[in-house]
Amino acid sequence: MSDVLDRLSELLEQRKTADPASSYVAKLYAKGMDSILKKVGEEATETLLAAKGGNKDEIIYETADLWFHTMVMLAQAGLKPQDVLDELARREGLSGIAEKEQRSLK
């Protein structure tokens, strides 16, 4: 699974130096984090609406858009998908209740 994320992450890094006139992602980067976050919010809403509607193809499509734009956000923040995967691995086997308690102690 992470091969796809790795390849996409590399492509997103390359787009940071691309001409915004030639690349959608470069245009997002040029507009800055606020525009990227707005797009993540839009995609999150569309994903929720698709899930509410129950059409599996729409759920997959919208979730892919959400993940993609979230990866753009991560790249803009200097993070990689592996950072998120590492956090998920850290939480593996940890109860959600215990994990939440750990966060509140910080």
C-alpha positions in Angstrom: 0.0 0.0 0.0 2.7 2.5 0.9 4.3 2.1 -2.6 1.4 4.2 -4.1 1.8 6.7 -1.3 5.5 6.9 -1.8 5.2 7.5 -5.5 2.6 10.1 -5.0 4.6 11.8 -2.3 7.6 12.0 -4.6 5.4 13.5 -7.4 4.0 16.1 -5.0 7.5 17.1 -3.9 8.5 17.6 -7.6 5.4 19.8 -8.1 6.7 22.2 -5.5 9.1 23.6 -8.1 6.7 23.3 -11.1 5.2 26.2 -12.9 1.7 26.9 -11.4 0.4 27.5 -14.9 1.3 23.9 -15.8 0.3 22.0 -12.7 -2.8 21.9 -10.5 -0.7 20.9 -7.5 1.9 23.6 -8.2 -1.0 26.1 -8.3 -2.2 24.9 -4.9 1.3 25.3 -3.4 1.6 28.8 -4.9 -1.7 29.8 -3.3 -0.4 28.7 0.1 -1.5 26.6 3.1 -4.9 28.4 3.5 -6.0 27.4 0.0 -4.8 23.9 0.5 -6.7 23.6 3.8 -9.8 25.0 2.2 -9.5 22.3 -0.5 -9.0 19.6 2.2 -12.2 20.9 4.0 -14.2 20.8 0.7 -13.0 17.2 0.0 -13.8 16.1 3.6 -17.3 17.5 3.2 -17.8 15.7 -0.2 -16.5 12.5 1.4 -19.0 12.8 4.3 -21.8 13.4 1.8 -20.8 10.4 -0.3 -20.7 8.2 2.8 -24.1 9.4 3.9 -25.4 8.6 0.4 -24.0 5.1 0.6 -22.8 4.7 -3.0 -19.5 2.8 -2.6 -18.0 4.1 -5.9 -18.7 7.7 -4.8 -17.2 7.0 -1.3 -14.0 5.6 -2.9 -13.7 8.5 -5.4 -14.2 11.2 -2.8 -12.0 9.5 -0.3 -9.2 9.4 -2.9 -9.7 13.1 -3.4 -9.5 13.7 0.3 -6.4 11.6 0.7 -4.7 13.3 -2.3 -5.4 16.8 -1.0 -4.4 15.8 2.6 -1.1 14.6 1.1 -0.6 18.0 -0.6 -1.2 19.5 2.9 1.4 17.2 4.5 3.9 18.0 1.8 3.3 21.8 2.2 4.0 21.3 6.0 7.2 19.3 5.2 5.8 16.0 6.2 5.6 12.6 4.4 2.9 9.9 4.4 5.3 7.8 6.3 5.1 10.2 9.2 1.3 9.4 9.4 1.9 5.7 8.9 4.4 5.7 11.7 1.9 7.4 14.0 -0.7 4.8 13.1 1.8 2.0 13.8 2.6 3.6 17.2 -1.2 3.4 18.0 -1.6 -0.2 16.8 -2.8 -2.3 19.6 -3.4 0.7 21.8 -7.0 1.2 22.9 -8.6 4.4 21.7 -9.5 5.3 25.2 -5.9 4.9 26.4 -4.5 6.8 23.4 -6.8 9.7 24.1 -5.7 9.7 27.8 -2.1 9.8 26.7 -2.8 12.9 24.6 -4.5 14.7 27.5 -1.5 14.2 29.7 0.8 16.1 27.3 
